[in-house]
Amino acid sequence: MERIPVTKEGYEALKKELENLKRVERPENIKAIEEARAHGDLSENAEFAAAKDRQGFIEGRISELQYKLANADIIVPDNLSKDKAVFGSKVLLENIDTGEDVEYQLVGPDESDIEKGRISVSSPLGQAIVGKKPGDELTFQVPGGKRVYELVEIL
């Protein structure tokens, strides 16, 4: 069975999304399907087609979330080693070119939010950080060119 690493916050966000889909989105969409059906001929009923498409999306997302939650491996950052950067690690980086310090937490794709300092381990920067130790230099490619950082500290 595949284990899916996720932070506690990420796990809670997935649970919240699942509950919203089950308790709000699904019932609202069922009502929309019933209302569209009441308009008669379903073969040329755009509202019905849109509601059925939405139903497919909702059911697919519910299945995806249930799978992720059932296979979640909750990572607690406080329990992680500070020797090298791994999923869940919080790191302090210094941009070698500008001297600017930035702080990030390595998370999964579902949790990433650059504005909150949460970057995916599958992003170019995330891939460059994973496995590095304090003092290591990391280089990665972005659309604007190459970036070089030093991993100052694992927080």
C-alpha positions as CSV (number, residue, x, y, z in Angstrom):
1,M,0.0,0.0,0.0
2,E,1.3,3.4,-1.0
3,R,1.9,5.8,2.0
4,I,1.4,9.4,1.2
5,P,3.5,11.8,3.4
6,V,1.5,14.8,4.6
7,T,1.8,17.3,7.4
8,K,-0.8,17.5,10.2
9,E,-2.1,20.8,8.7
10,G,-2.3,19.2,5.3
11,Y,-4.2,16.2,6.6
12,E,-6.7,18.5,8.3
13,A,-7.1,20.6,5.1
14,L,-7.8,17.4,3.1
15,K,-10.4,16.3,5.7
16,K,-12.1,19.7,5.7
17,E,-12.3,19.7,1.9
18,L,-13.8,16.2,1.9
19,E,-16.4,17.2,4.4
20,N,-17.3,20.2,2.4
21,L,-17.7,18.2,-0.7
22,K,-19.9,15.6,1.0
23,R,-22.0,18.0,3.1
24,V,-22.3,21.1,0.9
25,E,-21.1,20.6,-2.7
26,R,-22.7,17.2,-3.4
27,P,-26.1,18.1,-2.0
28,E,-26.1,21.4,-3.8
29,N,-25.2,19.7,-7.1
30,I,-27.9,17.0,-6.6
31,K,-30.4,19.8,-6.2
32,A,-29.1,21.5,-9.4
33,I,-29.5,18.2,-11.3
34,E,-33.1,17.9,-10.0
35,E,-33.9,21.5,-11.0
36,A,-32.4,21.0,-14.5
37,R,-34.3,17.8,-15.0
38,A,-37.5,19.7,-14.2
39,H,-36.9,21.9,-17.2
40,G,-37.7,19.0,-19.6
41,D,-35.8,17.7,-22.5
42,L,-32.4,16.6,-21.2
43,S,-30.8,16.2,-24.6
44,E,-30.5,20.0,-25.1
45,N,-30.4,21.1,-21.5
46,A,-27.1,22.9,-20.8
47,E,-27.8,23.2,-17.1
48,F,-28.3,19.5,-16.8
49,A,-25.1,18.7,-18.7
50,A,-23.1,21.2,-16.5
51,A,-24.6,19.7,-13.3
52,K,-23.7,16.2,-14.4
53,D,-20.2,17.3,-15.3
54,R,-19.9,18.9,-11.9
55,Q,-21.2,15.7,-10.3
56,G,-18.4,13.7,-12.0
57,F,-15.8,16.1,-10.7
58,I,-17.2,16.1,-7.1
59,E,-17.4,12.3,-7.0
60,G,-13.9,11.9,-8.5
61,R,-12.4,14.4,-6.0
62,I,-14.2,12.6,-3.1
63,S,-12.6,9.3,-4.1
64,E,-9.2,11.0,-4.5
65,L,-9.4,12.6,-1.0
66,Q,-10.6,9.4,0.6
67,Y,-7.7,7.5,-0.9
68,K,-5.2,10.2,0.2
69,L,-6.6,10.3,3.8
70,A,-6.7,6.5,4.1
71,N,-3.0,6.2,3.0
72,A,-1.7,9.3,4.7
73,D,1.5,9.1,6.7
74,I,1.3,12.2,9.0
75,I,4.8,13.8,9.4
76,V,5.4,15.8,12.5
77,P,8.2,18.4,11.8
78,D,9.3,18.5,15.4
79,N,10.2,14.8,15.3
80,L,12.4,15.1,12.2
81,S,16.2,15.0,12.3
82,K,18.0,18.3,11.7
83,D,20.8,16.6,9.9
84,K,19.4,16.8,6.4
85,A,16.3,18.3,4.8
86,V,13.4,15.8,4.3
87,F,9.6,16.0,3.7
88,G,8.2,18.2,6.5
89,S,11.5,20.0,7.3
90,K,11.5,23.7,7.8
91,V,14.6,25.3,6.3
92,L,16.3,28.7,6.2
93,L,17.9,29.5,2.9
94,E,20.1,32.3,1.8
95,N,20.0,33.5,-1.8
96,I,23.7,33.6,-2.8
97,D,23.2,36.4,-5.4
98,T,21.1,38.8,-3.2
99,G,22.0,37.7,0.4
100,E,18.2,37.5,1.1
101,D,17.1,34.9,3.6
102,V,13.9,32.9,3.0
103,E,12.2,30.2,5.1
104,Y,10.3,27.3,3.6
105,Q,8.7,24.1,4.7
106,L,8.9,21.1,2.4
107,V,5.4,19.7,1.8
108,G,3.4,17.6,-0.7
109,P,1.9,19.1,-3.9
110,D,-1.6,19.3,-2.2
111,E,-0.2,21.5,0.6
112,S,2.1,23.8,-1.3
113,D,1.5,27.6,-1.0
114,I,4.5,29.8,-1.7
115,E,2.8,32.8,0.0
116,K,2.8,30.8,3.2
117,G,6.3,29.5,2.7
118,R,5.2,25.9,1.9
119,I,6.9,24.5,-1.2
120,S,6.3,21.1,-2.8
121,V,9.0,18.5,-2.6
122,S,8.3,17.9,-6.3
123,S,9.0,21.6,-7.3
124,P,12.4,22.5,-8.7
125,L,13.4,24.2,-5.4
126,G,11.9,21.4,-3.3
127,Q,13.8,18.8,-5.2
128,A,17.0,20.8,-4.8
129,I,16.5,21.1,-1.0
130,V,15.7,17.4,-0.2
131,G,18.7,15.6,1.1
132,K,20.8,18.7,1.6
133,K,22.6,19.5,4.9
134,P,23.2,22.9,6.6
135,G,26.1,24.6,4.7
136,D,25.2,22.9,1.4
137,E,24.7,24.9,-1.7
138,L,21.8,24.1,-3.9
139,T,21.2,25.1,-7.5
140,F,18.0,24.8,-9.5
141,Q,16.6,26.1,-12.8
142,V,13.6,28.5,-13.0
143,P,12.1,30.1,-16.1
144,G,14.2,33.2,-15.4
145,G,17.5,31.3,-15.2
146,K,19.5,29.5,-12.6
147,R,19.2,30.2,-8.9
148,V,21.8,29.4,-6.2
149,Y,21.0,29.2,-2.5
150,E,22.8,28.0,0.6
151,L,20.9,25.9,3.2
152,V,21.7,27.9,6.3
153,E,19.8,25.9,8.9
154,I,17.2,23.2,9.3
155,L,14.7,24.8,11.8
